[in-house]
Amino acid sequence: MKKDVTIAITGLNNTDNPGPGVPVIRGLKESTKLNVKIIGLVYENLEPGIYMKELTDKIYMIPYPSGGAEAFLNRLIEIYQKTAFDLIIPNLDAELFTFMKAESLLNQQGIKAFLPGFSQFEERQKNVLEKYGEKYNVLVPKSISLTSAADIAKITDHFDYPVFVKGKFYDAHLAYNPDQVAGYFHSLNAKWGLPVIIQQYVKGTEVNVVALGDGQGQTIAAVPMRKQFITDKGKAWSGITIADKKLLDITHSLIEKSKWKGGMELEMIKTAAGEYYLIEINPRIPAWVYLAVGAGQNIPEALALLAIGKKVEPMTQYDIGKMFVRYSYDLIADINDFRKISIDGEI
């Protein structure tokens, strides 16, 4: 018999830079072990997930964590008192620190989560990724942190162009000269704050892994894919599952050594020489997770089960050659729904 569970989900911004919320909900809705009720938590009144009626049972607006942790948590508790939920799955990098900080408070309210610890979260930050590579014996491109525009002149002391210019939380741009770096620096600083990361460009094929660790060193799920089409924002618009034992071995090793807890995405470059460079670790489920569900590993379901204390056996098989293709779709909504979420803060 399926277990009834109410789950709050963030990241319903399913645009050209999609959040993971909608595919996470789709995976949960297809669970064979859970009967889910979904509470959508949104930051903007035009997040597409608000208007996908078949996905959520209730929608609430929440303030950005950057506006203050107290206001953010008070709103969560207020929502919980209106519509109780059993667990919460945050899906955006910028909100994770606040959720991790509040995990014990949420537990006191009866709200479960399944998140990495502070040390796990901090050691894989972009500005210290080289040290992470040294600690866990994985190749990582060299990088430096820029804290002012004046530092741009120092890039050639470390790298040849082109270089990647990366935001603190999101966004990566390939720059071929200092002028391009300057433009990206100012836009990323305005959007995400400092530091802005400059990373060595490694030529090769980008391969990614979505994975789930149990917090004890065991890999519960892992599905690798190769990007087939990439947008100008660097997001995968199409991808295909691949057979890559070495990539999976790296994933299992990192989860075992770091005892990673929760969902994660490894972004790697495979060179022509067969070397694998770790270019980024996203500390949550990625937006392409529904490919893993379609390939036979329902990672959202497994994460929810772990969060409520259920034992989950590791998933080791997945279908190779499964593809996903994103597409644009005109969703017709009612102005009354827009008004309700904008004025009342809930639907």
C-alpha positions as CSV (number, residue, x, y, z in Angstrom):
1,M,0.0,0.0,0.0
2,K,1.3,3.5,-0.9
3,K,2.2,5.8,2.0
4,D,0.4,9.2,2.0
5,V,2.9,12.0,2.3
6,T,2.7,15.8,1.7
7,I,5.8,17.4,0.2
8,A,6.7,21.0,-0.2
9,I,8.7,21.8,-3.4
10,T,10.6,24.9,-4.5
11,G,12.1,25.7,-7.9
12,L,9.0,25.8,-10.1
13,N,10.6,28.3,-12.5
14,N,10.4,26.1,-15.5
15,T,11.7,28.6,-18.1
16,D,14.7,28.6,-20.5
17,N,16.8,28.4,-17.3
18,P,14.6,25.8,-15.7
19,G,14.5,24.9,-12.0
20,P,14.3,21.3,-10.9
21,G,10.9,21.6,-9.2
22,V,8.6,20.5,-12.0
23,P,10.6,17.4,-13.0
24,V,11.0,16.5,-9.3
25,I,7.2,16.7,-8.9
26,R,6.7,14.6,-12.0
27,G,9.0,11.9,-10.5
28,L,7.1,12.0,-7.2
29,K,3.8,11.7,-9.0
30,E,5.0,8.5,-10.7
31,S,6.0,6.9,-7.4
32,T,5.0,3.3,-6.8
33,K,5.5,3.7,-3.1
34,L,4.2,7.1,-2.2
35,N,0.8,8.8,-2.6
36,V,1.9,12.4,-2.8
37,K,0.2,15.7,-2.1
38,I,2.3,18.6,-3.5
39,I,2.7,22.1,-2.0
40,G,4.4,24.4,-4.4
41,L,6.6,27.2,-2.9
42,V,7.4,30.0,-5.4
43,Y,9.3,33.2,-5.3
44,E,7.7,35.0,-8.4
45,N,4.1,35.2,-9.5
46,L,5.0,34.1,-13.1
47,E,6.8,30.8,-12.3
48,P,5.2,28.4,-14.8
49,G,4.7,25.7,-12.2
50,I,2.1,27.8,-10.5
51,Y,-0.3,27.4,-13.5
52,M,0.3,23.7,-14.1
53,K,-2.8,22.6,-12.2
54,E,-2.1,18.9,-12.5
55,L,1.1,19.1,-10.6
56,T,0.3,20.9,-7.3
57,D,-2.4,20.8,-4.7
58,K,-1.6,24.2,-3.2
59,I,0.7,27.1,-4.1
60,Y,2.3,29.6,-1.7
61,M,4.5,32.6,-2.3
62,I,7.6,32.8,-0.1
63,P,10.2,35.6,0.3
64,Y,13.7,35.3,-1.0
65,P,16.1,34.0,1.6
66,S,18.3,37.0,0.8
67,G,15.6,39.1,2.4
68,G,16.5,37.6,5.8
69,A,16.4,34.1,7.3
70,E,13.9,35.1,10.0
71,A,11.2,36.3,7.5
72,F,11.8,33.3,5.3
73,L,11.4,30.8,8.1
74,N,8.4,32.6,9.6
75,R,6.7,32.3,6.3
76,L,7.5,28.6,6.1
77,I,6.0,28.0,9.5
78,E,3.0,30.1,8.6
79,I,2.4,28.0,5.5
80,Y,2.9,24.8,7.6
81,Q,0.2,25.9,10.0
82,K,-2.2,26.5,7.2
83,T,-1.3,23.3,5.2
84,A,0.8,20.8,7.1
85,F,3.5,19.0,5.1
86,D,5.7,16.1,6.0
87,L,8.9,17.1,4.2
88,I,10.4,19.8,2.0
89,I,12.7,19.4,-1.0
90,P,14.5,22.7,-1.8
91,N,15.8,22.8,-5.4
92,L,17.8,26.0,-5.8
93,D,21.4,26.6,-4.8
94,A,20.8,30.0,-3.4
95,E,18.3,28.8,-0.8
96,L,20.1,25.7,0.4
97,F,22.2,27.4,3.0
98,T,19.1,28.8,4.8
99,F,17.4,25.5,4.7
100,M,20.4,23.7,6.1
101,K,20.7,26.2,8.8
102,A,17.1,25.8,9.7
103,E,17.0,22.0,9.4
104,S,16.8,21.4,13.2
105,L,14.1,24.0,13.6
106,L,12.1,22.4,10.8
107,N,12.5,19.0,12.4
108,Q,11.0,20.4,15.6
109,Q,8.0,21.3,13.7
110,G,7.8,17.8,12.2
111,I,9.1,18.9,8.8
112,K,11.7,16.5,7.4
113,A,14.4,17.3,4.8
114,F,17.3,15.4,3.3
115,L,20.2,17.8,2.8
116,P,24.0,17.8,2.8
117,G,25.9,19.0,5.8
118,F,27.6,22.4,6.0
119,S,31.1,21.0,5.5
120,Q,29.9,19.0,2.5
121,F,28.2,22.0,1.0
122,E,31.1,24.4,1.6
123,E,34.0,22.2,0.4
124,R,32.5,21.8,-3.1
125,Q,32.1,25.6,-3.6
126,K,33.4,26.8,-7.0
127,N,36.1,29.0,-5.4
128,V,37.7,26.0,-3.5
129,L,37.0,23.2,-6.0
130,E,40.7,22.7,-6.7
131,K,41.2,21.8,-3.0
132,Y,38.2,19.5,-3.3
133,G,39.9,17.7,-6.2
134,E,43.1,17.3,-4.2
135,K,41.3,15.9,-1.2
136,Y,39.2,13.4,-3.1
137,N,41.7,12.6,-5.9
138,V,39.8,13.9,-8.9
139,L,41.1,16.1,-11.7
140,V,39.8,19.7,-11.4
141,P,40.6,22.7,-13.8
142,K,42.6,25.4,-12.2
143,S,40.6,28.5,-11.0
144,I,41.0,31.9,-9.4
145,S,38.5,34.2,-7.6
146,L,37.9,37.7,-8.7
147,T,36.7,40.2,-6.0
148,S,37.1,43.3,-8.1
149,A,37.3,44.4,-11.8
150,A,40.9,45.3,-11.2
151,D,41.7,41.6,-10.8
152,I,40.8,40.9,-14.5
153,A,44.3,42.1,-15.5
154,K,45.8,39.2,-13.5
155,I,44.1,36.4,-15.4
156,T,46.9,36.0,-17.9
157,D,49.3,35.4,-15.0
158,H,47.4,32.1,-14.5
159,F,45.6,31.1,-17.8
160,D,45.5,31.5,-21.5
161,Y,42.3,32.6,-23.1
162,P,39.5,31.4,-23.5
163,V,38.4,31.0,-19.8
164,F,35.1,30.3,-18.1
165,V,33.6,33.1,-16.1
166,K,31.3,31.6,-13.4
167,G,28.8,33.1,-11.0
168,K,28.8,32.3,-7.3
169,F,25.6,30.2,-7.6
170,Y,24.7,30.0,-11.2
171,D,25.7,30.9,-14.8
172,A,28.9,30.2,-16.7
173,H,30.2,32.0,-19.8
174,L,33.1,31.3,-22.1
175,A,35.2,34.5,-22.5
176,Y,37.9,35.0,-25.2
177,N,39.4,38.3,-24.0
178,P,39.5,40.7,-21.0
179,D,36.6,42.9,-22.4
180,Q,34.3,39.9,-22.4
181,V,35.4,38.9,-18.9
182,A,34.7,42.4,-17.7
183,G,31.1,42.3,-19.1
184,Y,30.4,39.0,-17.5
185,F,32.1,40.0,-14.2
186,H,29.7,43.0,-13.8
187,S,26.6,41.1,-14.7
188,L,27.4,38.1,-12.5
189,N,28.4,40.3,-9.6
190,A,25.1,42.2,-9.9
191,K,23.1,39.0,-10.0
192,W,24.9,36.7,-7.6
193,G,27.5,38.7,-5.7
194,L,31.2,38.1,-5.3
195,P,33.4,36.3,-5.8
196,V,33.2,35.7,-9.6
197,I,35.2,32.6,-10.5
198,I,37.6,32.3,-13.5
199,Q,38.1,28.7,-14.4
200,Q,40.6,27.1,-16.9
201,Y,39.0,26.0,-20.1
202,V,39.4,22.3,-20.7
203,K,38.5,21.0,-24.2
204,G,36.4,18.0,-24.4
205,T,32.8,16.6,-24.1
206,E,30.6,17.6,-21.2
207,V,29.2,14.6,-19.3
208,N,27.0,14.9,-16.2
209,V,25.8,12.6,-13.5
210,V,22.7,13.0,-11.3
211,A,23.2,11.0,-8.1
212,L,21.8,10.4,-4.6
213,G,23.8,9.7,-1.5
214,D,22.5,8.3,1.7
215,G,24.8,10.3,4.0
216,Q,26.7,7.2,5.0
217,G,28.8,6.8,2.0
218,Q,26.5,4.7,-0.2
219,T,25.3,5.7,-3.6
220,I,21.6,5.1,-3.8
221,A,21.2,6.2,-7.5
222,A,23.4,7.5,-10.3
223,V,22.6,8.1,-13.9
224,P,25.1,9.6,-16.4
225,M,24.2,11.6,-19.5
226,R,25.9,13.5,-22.3
227,K,24.4,16.8,-23.4
228,Q,23.1,16.8,-26.9
229,F,22.1,20.4,-27.2
230,I,23.2,23.3,-24.9
231,T,21.5,26.7,-24.7
232,D,23.3,30.0,-24.6
233,K,22.9,29.8,-20.8
234,G,24.8,26.6,-20.8
235,K,21.7,24.5,-19.9
236,A,21.1,21.1,-21.5
237,W,18.1,21.3,-23.8
238,S,18.6,17.7,-24.9
239,G,20.6,14.8,-23.4
240,I,21.1,11.0,-23.6
241,T,21.9,8.4,-21.0
242,I,25.3,6.8,-21.6
243,A,27.3,3.8,-20.5
244,D,30.4,5.1,-18.7
245,K,31.9,2.9,-16.0
246,K,34.7,5.3,-15.2
247,L,32.3,8.2,-14.7
248,L,30.2,6.1,-12.4
249,D,33.3,5.0,-10.5
250,I,34.2,8.6,-9.9
251,T,30.7,9.3,-8.7
252,H,30.7,6.4,-6.3
253,S,34.1,7.3,-5.0
254,L,33.2,10.9,-4.2
255,I,29.9,9.9,-2.5
256,E,31.7,7.2,-0.5
257,K,34.6,9.5,0.6
258,S,32.6,12.6,1.3
259,K,29.5,10.7,2.7
260,W,27.3,13.0,0.6
261,K,23.7,13.3,1.8
262,G,21.0,14.2,-0.7
263,G,20.8,14.8,-4.4
264,M,23.7,16.1,-6.4
265,E,24.9,16.7,-10.0
266,L,28.5,16.2,-11.1
267,E,29.4,18.3,-14.2
268,M,32.5,16.9,-15.9
269,I,34.6,17.2,-19.1
270,K,35.8,14.1,-20.8
271,T,38.9,14.9,-22.8
272,A,40.0,13.2,-26.0
273,A,42.7,11.5,-23.9
274,G,40.0,9.9,-21.7
275,E,40.7,12.1,-18.7
276,Y,37.8,13.4,-16.6
277,Y,37.8,16.9,-15.1
278,L,35.3,17.9,-12.5
279,I,34.1,21.4,-13.3
280,E,31.3,21.8,-10.9
281,I,29.2,20.0,-8.2
282,N,25.6,21.2,-7.8
283,P,24.4,20.3,-4.3
284,R,20.9,19.4,-5.3
285,I,18.8,17.5,-7.9
286,P,19.3,19.0,-11.3
287,A,16.6,20.1,-13.7
288,W,17.2,17.1,-16.0
289,V,16.4,14.6,-13.3
290,Y,13.3,13.4,-15.2
291,L,15.6,11.7,-17.6
292,A,16.8,9.5,-14.7
293,V,13.2,8.7,-13.9
294,G,12.6,7.7,-17.5
295,A,15.7,5.6,-17.5
296,G,14.6,3.6,-14.5
297,Q,15.9,5.4,-11.4
298,N,13.2,7.5,-9.7
299,I,15.6,9.7,-7.7
300,P,12.9,12.1,-6.4
301,E,11.0,9.1,-4.9
302,A,14.1,7.7,-3.4
303,L,15.1,11.0,-1.8
304,A,11.6,11.4,-0.3
305,L,11.7,7.9,1.1
306,L,15.1,8.5,2.7
307,A,13.8,11.8,4.2
308,I,11.0,10.1,6.0
309,G,13.3,7.4,7.4
310,K,12.5,4.5,4.9
311,K,15.3,2.2,3.8
312,V,16.1,2.4,0.1
313,E,18.1,-0.2,-1.8
314,P,20.7,1.1,-4.2
315,M,19.6,1.3,-7.8
316,T,22.3,0.0,-10.1
317,Q,20.5,-0.4,-13.4
318,Y,19.3,2.2,-15.9
319,D,18.4,2.2,-19.6
320,I,21.2,3.4,-21.9
321,G,20.2,5.5,-24.9
322,K,17.2,7.2,-23.3
323,M,16.9,10.8,-24.4
324,F,15.2,13.9,-23.2
325,V,14.3,16.9,-25.3
326,R,12.9,20.1,-23.8
327,Y,10.3,22.1,-25.6
328,S,8.4,25.4,-25.3
329,Y,4.7,25.2,-24.6
330,D,2.2,28.0,-24.3
331,L,0.3,27.5,-21.1
332,I,-3.0,29.2,-20.9
333,A,-3.7,30.6,-17.5
334,D,-6.5,32.6,-15.8
335,I,-5.9,36.1,-14.7
336,N,-7.7,35.3,-11.4
337,D,-5.0,32.8,-10.5
338,F,-2.4,35.5,-11.2
339,R,-4.3,37.9,-9.0
340,K,-4.6,35.4,-6.2
341,I,-0.9,34.5,-6.1
342,S,0.1,38.2,-6.5
343,I,-2.3,39.6,-3.8
344,D,-3.1,36.7,-1.5
345,G,0.2,34.9,-1.8
346,E,-1.5,31.6,-2.3
347,I,-3.7,29.5,-4.6
